Amino acid sequence: MSTKPSTQLILSTLLPHLKVAAAYARFMQPKIAALPAKEQGKNFFAAALTDADVAIQNLVEVVLLGSFPEIRFYGEEYESSRNTKYFRATELGLEGDYLVTLDPIDGTKFYMDGHSNYQIILSILNADDFEAVLAISPAQNVYFYALRGEGTFKGTLETNLEGCVPLEIKSPKPAVLLGWGMNAIAPLLKERYQVIDIANDYSSDIQIPNLNGILTGDLSGAVIRAGKFIDAAALAFLAKEAGYLVTTLDGSTLPPLYTCKNYSLPGLILAASKSIHQHLLEATQGLVV
């Protein structure tokens, strides 16, 4: 096998194309028409599938196959993509054999309803942990990226990787996001925090924070049922590199990725400080997930 590309090379190669994808997403948002919904039970966020999801993934696949034909790749729309069969693999590899993952539109329901806090999330995974994550917010003209152990950086879409600045989250709002199925702990937190229960508080008319609010200071904490590699786990990596505490729901350190199933970490707690983490940890005790 040829020499494996570095994470920096992969990100710098993909970034210009992801900026094109961001412009496409902005253009398409008011015009988008939903494709038939995916079968995902009661979670209507996961059920939203748009033309933009498929088109953006196809663009990234073409760039990857043209630039790094030996790379492993797993995209959210892998089942419907005509390109999946051309990648060497779609699962995690051994140490140093990176897997690139993509959520072409994270927050599809937000996107379809015209909100601005959707993202395009691309990650590079090693066997044990994330090596890099790049998350673009097209409608907000900003992106965040992190390299393992080097912190999280922020820039506008006019900025290259080298021009980004370290992300500093000062005095985040006392708001906590509860992911899908976590509403049972809301009463335990409402005295201290504004609690945003994604399942019950979502509105097609009034924008509420998505998990990426952890990067903008709109959230000081979050509790989610599972951390999918392509979205929630990737955002948790960005938050961790920015100084947030990230643990499992029982306070344990995150398990190695290769021990996880279905491209997902277990439930996660994200917190801006030790005291906030303690409050969220106490609230989750006894919670059956």
Sequence and secondary structure as in RCSB ss.txt:
>XXXX:A:sequence
MSTKPSTQLILSTLLPHLKVAAAYARFMQPKIAALPAKEQGKNFFAAALTDADVAIQNLVEVVLLGSFPEIRFYG
EEYESSRNTKYFRATELGLEGDYLVTLDPIDGTKFYMDGHSNYQIILSILNADDFEAVLAISPAQNVYFYALRGE
GTFKGTLETNLEGCVPLEIKSPKPAVLLGWGMNAIAPLLKERYQVIDIANDYSSDIQIPNLNGILTGDLSGAVIR
AGKFIDAAALAFLAKEAGYLVTTLDGSTLPPLYTCKNYSLPGLILAASKSIHQHLLEATQGLVV
>XXXX:A:secstr
      HHHHHHHHHHHHHHHHHHHHHHGGG  B S    TT TTTT  BHHHHHHHHHHHHHHHHH TT EEEE
TTTTT SSGGGSS SS  STT  EEEEEEEETHHHHHTT S  EEEEEEE SSSEEEEEEEEGGGTEEEEEETTS
 EEEEETT  GGG EE    S  SEEEE TT GGGGGGTTTTSEEEEHHHH  SSS    GGGGTTTS SEEEES
 EETTTHHHHHHHHHHTT EEEETTS     GGG BTTEE  EEEESSHHHHHHHHHHHTT   
